């Protein structure tokens, strides 16, 4: 199991590097694909992935990405409102086929997966985005590695025992400190290649720390949904890791943080 997990993790990392370096249409297409797969995994939890509600959700996710690609941001709020109206209309005219929870999760799916993950693309498209975008992964996967290491060595106090018994307060602090340190070192190495930051070392350290905090919340949020519905993994697409939501649960939260803090501190 460990060997499978390690191998698939390395392959996933290499694919991520290639896709992010290419950026543009390649990154956009990959994000659209994994967003729709992630929506499907979430919808499968409440059994709407093959239903009318699921189809409406997938269509909304696709339209959102099209609006993003053609820079039609002014229509995104309209999409959200229209999505809700169509969902409620389908709910009414098919009553009592769907539960309120199924409608709520279908609506949540647009925000939780496509919208949040799309910030990877939006960060990559920023000035110096080719360098800033790596903070998303530092705040997620780098933080996770640091948290795990510190937790194994020094962890004594449980952080969220009902959701993740192995997580410790010491590990969480280690993850935050580690992500901040990695961010600072990364900025020191590439500072001549990024523009707009008065002090990139401090800015990247702050973004790394904030991303780590949200990354850990994102990880626990995904776990909470699984615990509520008594499932181990969202899927089996990535051997040893589970589904898209199992591997990208923290990135879902770090991507928007990096985008907004990057804009604020730039």
N, C-alpha and C positions, 0 to 999 in steps of 0.2 A: 504493500500500500504506500509506504513512504517513497519507494523508488518511483512508483507511478506518479505520485503527487509532485515529486521533485522534477521529474522529466517534463510533465505537462506544464509545470510552473515555469521552467526554463524556456520552453517553446512559446508559451503565452507571452513571456517577457520579451523575447526576441521579435515576435510578431508586433507587439506594442511599439517597440522601438522603431521598427521599419515603417509602420503605419503613421506614427506621429512625426517622424522625420519627413516623410513624403508630404504630409499635411494635405491641404486643398481637397480635391474631389475624392482622393483615396480615403482620407480620414473621415470625410463626410459620409461616404458610402458605408464604411465599416461601422461608424457610430449609428447610422440609421438602422443597419441590420441588427446590431446587438441590442439596440433600443427596442425594436419590435420583438426580438426573442425574449428580452427581459420582461416586456409587457405580457407576453404569452405565459411566462413562468409565474408572474404575479396573478394573472387572471385564472390560471390553472388551480391556484390555491383555493379560490372560491367558485371554481367550476363554471366559469363563463368564457373560457378561452375558445370554445367551439360554438359559441352561441351568438345570437344577434348583438348582444351587448358587447361581446368581445370584438366583433367585426367593427362596430361603431368606434370602439376604443382604438383599434389598430388604424382605422382610417384617420382618426383625429391625430394620432402620432405621426402618420405619414404627411398629413397636411401641415402640421407644425414644422416639420423639417423642410418642407418645400418653401414655406414662408421664410424660414431662416436662411435657406440657400439663396433665395432671390431678394434677400434683404428687405422683406416686407413686414418689418417688426410692428408697424402700426395696426396690422390685422390680427396680431396674436391674441389680444384680449377679446376681440370679436369671436375668434375661434373657440376660446374657452367658454364664453357665454353660449354660443351656438351648440357646442358639445354637450353642455349641461342640459340645454333645452331638448335636444334630440334624445338624450338618455332618458330624461324624465317622461318625454312623450312615449318612448318605447316601453318604459316601465308601466305607464298608465294603460296603454292599449294591449299589453300582454299580461296584465295583472290577473292572477297572483303568481305568475310563473317565476318571477325573480324576487329575491328578498332585498330589503333595504341595504343590507351589508354588501350584497353583490353590486348594487348600483354605486354605492359609495366607493368600493374598491376599484370599480371600472373607471370612475372619475379620477380617483387618486392616481391611477396608473399613468395618466398623461403627464402629471407633474413629477411623480416619483422616478420614472425611468427616462422617457425621451427628453423632457425639458431639462432635467438635472444633468444628464449625460451630455447634452448638447453643448454645455459650457466648456467641454474639452475642445470642441471645434472653435468656439468663440474665443477662448484664450489663445489658441494656436493662431487665430487670425489677427490678434493684436500686434501692434508694433513691438518687435522683440519677442513676439509670441512663441517663436521657435525655441526660445530659451526659457521663457516663463512657464510654458506648459508643463515642464518637468516637475514643477513644484506640486502639481496635482498628485503625482505618483510618489514624490517624497513625503507629502503629507498623509498619504494612504499606506502604501506598501513599505516605505522607509520607516514610518511611525510604527507600523505593525511589527516590523522586525526588531526595532529598539524596545518596544513594549514587551515583546515576548522574551527577549534576552534579559532585560532588567527584572521582569517578573519571575523568571526561572531562578535567577541568582539571589534576588532580594525580596521577592513577593511574600508577604505574610498576611496582609489585610485584604479581604475580599471586597471587590468593587461592586459587582452586580451578580451575586451568587445564584439568583433564580434564573437569570438569562445566560450567564456565562461563568460557571463556577471556577474556571481557571484564571479569570482575569483578576488582577490585584490592583490596589491603589498605587503601589510602588511601580508596577508595570505601566500604568496609565501615565504617571508622571514621567517615567523614563521615555515613553513614546513621545510625549510633548517636547521634552528637553532634547531628545534625539533628533526629532524632525526640525527643531529650531537650529540645532547645531549643523545638521546636514545642509539646511537651507543657507545658513551663513557661509559655510565653506564653499558651497556651490556658487554663491554670489561672488565670493572673493576670487574664485577661479575665472568666472566669465564676465566680470564687471565691465570689461572693455567692449563687450559685445552687446550690452543692453543699454537702452537709452530711457531717459525720463525719470529715473530714480535718483534722488539726491544722495541717498546713502543706501545702495542696494544690499549691503550686508545686513544692516538692521532690518530693512524692509522684508527681505527674504526670510530672515529669522522669525519675524512676526508672522508672516504668512505661513511659514512652516508650522509654528506652534499652534496657530488658530486652526489650520487645516487638520492637525493631529487631533485636536479636541473634537472637531466635527466628524472626523473620520471614525473615531471611537463611538460616537453617538450613532453614526450611520450603521456601523457594524452591529451594535446592540439593537437598533431599530429593526434591522432585517431578522435578527434572532428572535425578537419579540413576536413578529408576524408568524415565524415558523412555530414558535412555542404555542401560540394561540390556536394554531391549526394542526398541531401534532405532526409536523413533517420534519425530516432530517435535513434535506436539501431541496432547493428549488428546482433542480434538474440534474442531468448527468452529462451535459454537453462537454464539460472539462473534466477529464478523468482525474480522480483524486481530490477535486475541488468542488464539484457539484455543477450548478448552473451559472448563468451570467450573473444573476443577483447574488449568488454566494461569493463570487470572486470580485465583483465590482460594487458591493454594498457600501464600502467606505469611499470609493471614488465618486459615487453618486453624490456624496456630501462634500467632498473636497473640491470638486470642479467649480461649483458656484462660488465657494469661498475664495479660491485663488483668483477668479475673475473679478469679483467685486473689490477685494482688498488690493488687487493689482491696479485697478482703476483708481481706487481711493489714495493709494500711496504713491502713485506715479506722478 
